[in-house]
């Protein structure tokens, strides 16, 4: 069986997550993949928007039917997609291993001389977990050919792109193919009950740093001590924080603040 049951590229689309969610609702088997270089209604976590100029980012969504995972383990689909994209970006861009880090819960970042900068966002959405027809969509937007001079002023200090990091343009199709190959291997492992929690933990940029956890009712500054590969939680000493408990995680150092 081929890894991808359905794969389509669109010149422009509202949201690849919405496309894949519709496919799953119509009965499309896993794994399905929608790709574009321009979204008109892209979104991020907690209702935030994802905006990139046409051709400046690789935008994609994957659809799974994770009946082979327990509901409390479905978060690992976003984790393996993040790892696969981090590894693919490093290989295609010729960057050293470990250059692309993960910022819990849903960002890919790189450490620049002036702070940590966001290069990609990941959005996981689910339907029907715990039923006979569970569905999961994992969307990724990675800034590829976005010229630093064109970064939006409001977030220019906290974002970057592969072009800005390497000083050259990269082929999105080469990046996509490398990502799909890496994701296939990690999905095969996950279906067999193997999750590379050590790799997921090792890439976390928050570990050992002061961070600000923001909730609707306020915020607190704490030191992150790691992540829990069993639950996906952020660890703060003996305390575990789940994704649904917070609205933002920011590095406490103002230079390193991320959106």
C-alpha positions in Angstrom: 0.0 0.0 0.0 1.4 3.4 -0.9 1.8 5.8 2.1 -0.4 8.5 0.6 -3.9 7.5 -0.4 -4.7 10.9 -1.9 -2.4 13.8 -2.7 -3.4 17.1 -4.4 -1.7 20.4 -4.9 -3.7 23.6 -5.2 -2.5 26.9 -6.6 -4.6 28.7 -3.9 -7.0 27.5 -1.3 -8.8 28.8 1.7 -7.3 26.4 4.2 -5.6 23.1 3.5 -6.9 21.9 6.9 -10.4 22.5 5.8 -9.8 20.7 2.5 -8.5 17.6 4.3 -11.2 17.6 6.9 -13.8 17.5 4.1 -11.9 14.7 2.4 -12.0 12.6 5.6 -15.7 13.4 6.1 -16.4 12.1 2.6 -14.6 8.8 3.3 -11.1 9.4 2.0 -8.7 6.9 3.6 -5.5 7.9 5.4 -3.0 9.3 4.7 -4.2 12.2 2.6 -2.2 15.3 1.7 -3.3 18.7 0.5 -0.6 21.2 -0.5 -0.6 24.8 -1.6 1.7 27.9 -1.8 -1.1 30.3 -0.9 -4.0 30.3 1.6 -6.7 32.9 1.9 -8.0 31.7 5.3 -5.1 30.0 7.0 -5.2 29.7 10.7 -3.1 28.8 13.7 -3.7 27.6 17.2 -6.4 29.3 19.4 -8.0 31.0 16.5 -5.0 32.9 15.4 -4.4 33.5 11.7 -1.5 32.2 9.5 -0.5 34.7 6.8 2.2 34.4 4.2 2.7 36.0 0.8 2.0 33.8 -2.2 5.0 31.5 -2.9 6.8 32.4 0.4 5.8 29.3 2.3 5.1 25.6 1.9 1.6 25.0 3.3 0.2 21.5 3.7 -2.2 19.4 5.7 -2.3 15.7 6.4 -5.4 13.6 7.1 -5.3 10.5 9.4 -7.9 8.0 10.6 -6.1 7.1 13.8 -8.1 4.2 15.0 -4.7 2.6 15.7 -4.0 5.1 18.4 -5.6 5.7 21.7 -7.3 9.1 21.9 -4.8 10.4 24.4 -1.9 9.5 22.0 -3.2 11.2 18.9 -1.1 14.3 19.7 1.9 12.2 18.5 0.8 12.7 14.9 1.6 16.4 15.1 4.8 15.5 17.0 6.1 13.2 14.3 5.0 15.6 11.5 7.0 18.3 13.3 10.1 16.1 13.6 9.8 15.1 10.0 9.6 18.7 8.8 12.5 19.8 11.1 14.7 17.0 9.7 13.7 17.7 6.1 14.4 21.4 6.4 17.8 20.8 7.7 18.7 18.3 5.0 17.4 20.4 2.1 18.8 23.6 3.4 22.1 22.1 4.3 21.8 23.0 8.0 23.5 21.2 10.8 21.5 18.6 12.7 19.5 20.2 15.5 19.3 23.7 13.9 15.5 23.6 13.7 14.1 23.3 17.1 10.6 22.7 18.5 8.9 25.2 20.8 6.2 23.5 22.7 3.4 23.0 21.8 3.3 23.8 18.1 6.1 25.8 16.6 9.3 25.1 14.7 12.0 27.7 15.5 15.7 28.5 15.0 18.1 30.2 17.3 19.5 33.4 15.8 22.1 35.7 17.4 19.3 38.1 18.4 17.0 35.4 19.8 14.7 32.5 18.9 12.7 33.0 15.7 9.7 31.1 14.4 10.1 29.4 11.1 7.0 27.2 11.0 3.7 26.5 12.8 1.8 23.3 13.3 -2.0 23.0 13.8 -3.6 19.7 14.9 -7.4 19.3 14.7 -9.5 16.2 15.5 -13.0 14.9 15.1 -14.6 11.8 16.6 -11.9 10.7 19.0 -13.1 7.8 21.0 -15.6 6.8 18.3 -15.3 4.1 15.6 -14.5 6.9 13.1 -11.7 9.1 14.6 -10.2 11.7 12.3 -7.1 13.9 12.7 -5.8 16.7 10.6 -2.2 18.1 11.0 -1.5 21.3 9.2 2.0 22.8 8.7 3.1 26.1 7.3 6.9 26.6 6.9 8.4 29.8 5.7 10.6 28.9 2.8 11.3 31.6 0.2 10.1 34.6 2.2 12.6 37.5 1.9 13.5 38.9 5.3 13.0 42.5 3.9 9.4 41.6 3.3 8.6 40.3 6.8 5.6 42.1 8.4 6.9 44.8 10.7 4.8 43.7 13.6 6.4 40.2 13.8 9.7 40.7 11.9 11.7 40.4 15.1 10.2 37.0 16.0 10.1 35.2 12.6 12.4 33.9 10.0 12.5 31.7 6.8 14.7 29.1 5.3 15.8 31.8 2.7 16.7 34.2 5.5 18.7 31.5 7.4 20.6 30.2 4.4 20.8 33.2 2.1 19.4 31.4 -0.9 16.1 30.1 -2.3 15.1 26.5 -1.9 12.9 24.2 -3.9 9.6 23.6 -2.1 9.0 20.4 -4.0 12.3 19.0 -2.9 11.5 19.9 0.7 8.0 18.4 0.4 9.4 15.1 -1.0 12.0 14.8 1.8 9.3 15.6 4.4 6.9 12.9 3.0 9.6 10.3 3.1 10.5 11.1 6.7 6.9 11.2 7.8 6.2 7.8 6.2 9.0 6.2 8.2 7.9 7.9 11.4 4.2 6.9 10.8 5.2 3.3 10.2 7.0 3.3 13.5 4.1 4.9 15.3 1.6 2.4 13.9 3.9 -0.3 15.3 3.8 1.3 18.7 7.1 3.1 18.5 7.3 6.9 19.2 10.7 8.6 19.2 10.1 10.5 22.4 13.8 11.2 22.9 14.1 13.0 19.5 11.0 15.0 20.3 12.3 15.9 23.7 15.8 16.7 22.5 14.6 19.4 20.0 12.5 21.3 22.5 13.9 24.9 22.8 11.9 25.7 26.0 13.8 23.1 28.1 15.8 24.9 30.8 14.5 28.3 29.9 12.3 30.8 31.7 8.9 30.9 29.9 5.7 32.8 30.3 2.5 30.7 30.4 -0.5 32.7 29.4 -4.1 31.8 30.1 -7.3 33.7 29.8 -7.2 34.7 33.5 -3.5 35.7 33.6 0.0 34.5 33.2 3.0 33.2 35.2 6.7 33.0 34.5 8.3 29.6 35.3 11.3 27.6 34.2 10.5 24.7 31.8 12.3 21.5 32.7 11.3 19.3 29.8 8.4 17.6 28.1 6.6 14.3 28.8 6.8 11.9 25.8 4.0 9.9 27.3 1.4 12.6 27.5 2.8 15.5 25.4 2.7 17.8 28.4 5.2 20.6 29.2 7.0 19.9 32.4 7.7 22.5 35.1 9.5 20.5 37.8 7.0 18.0 39.1 4.1 19.8 37.4 2.7 18.9 34.0 0.9 21.4 31.8 -1.3 20.2 28.9 -1.9 22.1 25.7 -5.5 22.8 26.5 -4.6 24.6 29.7 -2.8 27.6 28.1 -3.3 30.1 25.2 0.3 31.2 24.7 3.8 30.0 25.7 6.4 32.8 25.3 10.0 32.8 26.2 10.4 35.2 29.1 13.4 36.9 27.5 11.8 39.8 25.5 14.3 39.2 22.7 13.0 35.7 22.3 9.3 36.3 22.4 7.3 34.3 19.9 3.8 34.6 18.5 
